């Protein structure tokens, strides 16, 4: 039996679970739980769940099975795409705002892997819409069409590169009035200016909130679901010292594994 044939019954079972039973749609919590527990998710992504808390994040943001969701730069791993695309397949829509042709070679390689995955698994990702993102140079979705725009661990890069204003304009344009912007990023130290920790990958929460509110959003809520008090934020290779990157390779790996992934803020904004 081929590997694909062996996986087929599991995949069908997962899709039936996501679709709900014939008697009526499954409750939102049940659908989400089944999407998170579905066998199509990669082992590497599942291993990140204790650090990234996908169920708690999705419930905090209020995403429903009928939502139109744009995820910015889902990357080749497609961590949230694995969960959200099947969840939204029948009633909503998942849009992957990925790289454009001007991206660096390594990012274009990630983009091609994402496209290959979407094309290889139409049962899961056949309704995924892939658009282009480049800090405001493209429409990530038709204007005022999205219920949610989500960005995970990207904002610190846009701030460092001077691209944050363009990115936030693109998000604001894509969202419906009252639409939700969800932001997760590595939380910087409040006792240091942002400039002093720019190269470390950390972003002050108050700094991020001020930038986003200036761009036409209103902070609705903050969650500590992705907080990690063990993260001292003074690592030799910045946030990339920690898992899953381990930029120092085997040097003090056990110590950084014990810390876990970075301390992160999780914020929910409304388009004004």
C-alpha positions in Angstrom: 0.0 0.0 0.0 1.3 3.4 -0.9 1.7 6.1 1.8 -1.0 8.2 0.1 -3.4 5.3 0.1 -2.7 4.6 3.8 -3.4 8.2 4.7 -6.6 8.4 2.7 -9.0 7.0 5.3 -7.6 9.3 8.0 -7.9 12.3 5.7 -11.5 11.5 4.8 -12.3 11.0 8.4 -10.8 14.4 9.3 -12.7 16.1 6.5 -16.0 14.5 7.6 -15.3 15.7 11.1 -14.7 19.2 10.0 -17.9 19.2 7.9 -20.1 18.2 10.9 -22.7 15.5 11.0 -25.8 15.2 8.8 -28.1 16.3 11.7 -26.7 19.8 11.6 -23.5 21.8 11.9 -21.1 21.0 14.8 -20.7 23.7 17.4 -17.9 26.1 16.8 -15.7 24.7 19.6 -16.1 21.2 18.3 -15.1 22.2 14.8 -12.1 24.0 16.0 -11.0 21.2 18.2 -11.3 18.7 15.3 -9.3 21.1 13.0 -6.5 21.3 15.5 -6.5 17.5 16.2 -6.8 16.5 12.5 -4.3 14.0 11.2 -3.2 16.1 8.2 -1.3 18.5 10.4 2.5 18.1 10.3 4.2 16.7 13.3 6.5 19.8 13.4 3.5 22.1 13.7 1.8 20.0 16.2 4.9 20.1 18.4 4.6 23.9 18.5 1.0 23.8 19.9 2.1 23.9 23.6 3.9 27.2 22.8 1.5 28.8 20.3 -1.9 27.8 21.8 -3.8 27.9 18.6 -7.2 27.1 20.1 -6.9 29.9 22.7 -5.7 32.4 20.1 -8.5 31.6 17.6 -11.1 31.8 20.3 -9.7 35.0 21.7 -9.9 36.6 18.3 -13.4 35.3 17.8 -12.9 33.6 14.4 -15.9 31.6 13.2 -16.3 28.9 10.6 -18.0 31.5 8.3 -15.3 34.2 8.7 -13.2 35.6 5.8 -9.6 35.5 7.2 -6.4 36.9 5.6 -3.2 35.5 7.1 -0.1 37.6 6.3 3.0 35.5 5.3 1.9 32.1 6.4 5.3 30.7 5.3 6.1 27.3 4.0 5.2 25.6 7.3 1.6 26.9 7.1 1.1 26.6 10.9 -2.2 28.4 11.0 -3.2 27.5 7.4 -3.4 23.8 8.4 -6.0 24.7 11.0 -7.9 27.6 9.5 -8.2 26.6 5.8 -10.1 23.4 6.5 -12.1 25.2 9.3 -13.2 27.9 6.9 -13.5 25.8 3.7 -17.2 25.4 3.5 -18.7 28.6 5.0 -15.9 31.1 5.1 -12.6 31.8 3.3 -9.0 31.6 4.0 -6.6 33.9 2.1 -2.9 33.5 2.3 -1.2 36.8 1.6 2.2 35.5 0.6 5.4 36.8 -1.0 5.7 38.7 -4.3 8.4 38.3 -6.9 10.7 40.9 -5.3 11.2 38.8 -2.1 14.7 37.5 -1.2 15.5 34.0 -2.6 14.9 32.2 0.7 11.5 33.7 1.1 10.5 33.0 -2.5 11.5 29.4 -1.9 9.1 29.4 1.1 6.4 30.8 -1.1 6.9 28.1 -3.7 6.6 25.4 -1.0 3.4 27.0 0.2 1.9 27.0 -3.3 3.0 23.4 -3.9 1.3 22.3 -0.7 -1.9 24.0 -1.6 -1.9 22.4 -5.0 -1.0 18.9 -3.6 -3.8 18.7 -1.1 -6.9 20.1 -2.8 -9.2 18.2 -0.4 -7.9 20.6 2.3 -6.6 23.7 0.5 -8.5 23.7 -2.8 -10.4 26.8 -1.8 -7.4 28.7 -0.4 -6.9 32.1 -2.1 -3.2 33.1 -2.5 -2.5 36.9 -2.8 0.6 39.0 -2.7 1.9 41.0 0.3 4.7 43.5 0.2 4.2 46.2 2.9 1.3 47.9 1.1 2.3 47.5 -2.5 -0.5 45.0 -3.3 -4.1 44.4 -2.3 -4.1 41.5 0.1 -7.9 41.1 -0.4 -10.6 43.2 -2.1 -11.2 46.4 -0.2 -13.5 46.1 2.9 -14.0 42.3 2.3 -12.1 40.6 5.2 -13.5 39.9 8.7 -10.0 39.3 10.0 -6.4 40.0 9.1 -3.8 38.0 11.1 -0.1 38.4 11.5 2.1 36.2 13.6 5.6 37.2 14.5 6.1 39.6 11.6 5.6 43.1 12.9 9.1 43.4 14.4 10.5 42.9 10.9 8.3 45.6 9.4 9.3 48.0 12.1 13.0 47.4 11.6 12.8 47.8 7.8 10.6 50.9 7.9 7.7 49.0 6.3 5.2 49.1 9.1 3.1 52.0 7.8 2.5 50.4 4.4 1.7 47.1 6.0 -0.9 48.6 8.3 -2.5 50.6 5.4 -2.9 47.3 3.5 -4.6 45.7 6.5 -6.9 48.6 7.1 -7.9 48.7 3.5 -8.7 44.9 3.3 -10.8 44.8 6.5 -14.5 45.5 6.7 -15.6 48.4 8.9 -15.3 46.9 12.4 -13.1 44.1 11.1 -10.5 42.6 13.4 -6.7 42.8 13.2 -5.0 40.1 15.3 -1.3 40.6 16.1 1.1 38.2 17.8 4.8 39.1 18.3 7.8 38.7 20.4 7.3 41.1 23.4 10.2 43.3 24.1 11.5 44.7 27.4 9.5 47.7 28.7 12.7 49.1 30.4 14.6 49.5 27.2 13.8 51.8 24.2 12.6 50.0 21.1 15.7 51.1 19.2 17.9 49.3 21.6 16.3 46.0 21.0 15.4 46.3 17.3 18.0 43.8 16.1 17.0 41.2 18.7 13.6 40.6 17.2 11.7 41.8 20.2 9.0 44.6 20.0 7.7 46.6 22.9 4.0 46.0 23.3 3.2 49.7 24.0 5.2 50.7 20.9 3.3 48.3 18.8 -0.1 49.4 20.1 0.7 53.1 19.5 1.7 52.3 15.8 -1.4 50.3 15.1 -3.8 52.7 16.7 -2.2 55.6 14.8 -3.0 53.6 11.6 -6.8 53.7 12.3 -7.3 50.8 14.6 -8.6 50.6 18.2 -7.3 48.1 20.7 -10.1 45.9 21.9 -8.3 43.4 24.1 -5.0 41.8 25.0 -4.4 38.2 26.0 -1.5 36.6 27.9 -2.1 33.2 26.4 1.3 33.4 24.7 3.2 34.9 27.6 6.4 33.2 28.7 7.9 34.6 31.9 10.9 32.4 31.5 12.1 34.4 28.5 14.7 36.9 29.8 15.0 38.6 26.4 18.8 39.0 26.6 19.9 36.1 24.5 23.1 36.3 22.4 21.4 35.8 19.1 18.2 37.6 20.0 14.9 35.8 19.9 16.3 33.4 17.3 18.4 31.8 20.1 15.2 30.1 21.3 13.3 27.3 19.8 12.3 26.6 17.1 15.2 28.4 15.4 18.1 27.6 17.8 20.5 29.9 16.0 23.4 28.9 18.3 22.9 25.2 17.2 23.9 22.9 20.0 25.4 25.6 22.3 23.4 25.6 25.5 20.5 24.0 23.6 19.1 22.3 26.6 18.9 25.6 28.5 17.1 27.3 25.6 14.8 24.4 25.1 13.8 24.7 28.8 12.9 28.3 28.3 10.7 27.5 25.3 9.5 29.8 22.6 9.6 33.6 23.2 7.4 35.7 25.4 4.7 37.1 23.1 1.9 39.6 23.2 -1.4 38.7 21.6 -3.5 41.7 20.6 -7.0 42.2 19.1 -7.7 45.5 17.3 -10.9 46.8 15.6 -10.8 48.8 12.4 -12.2 52.3 13.1 
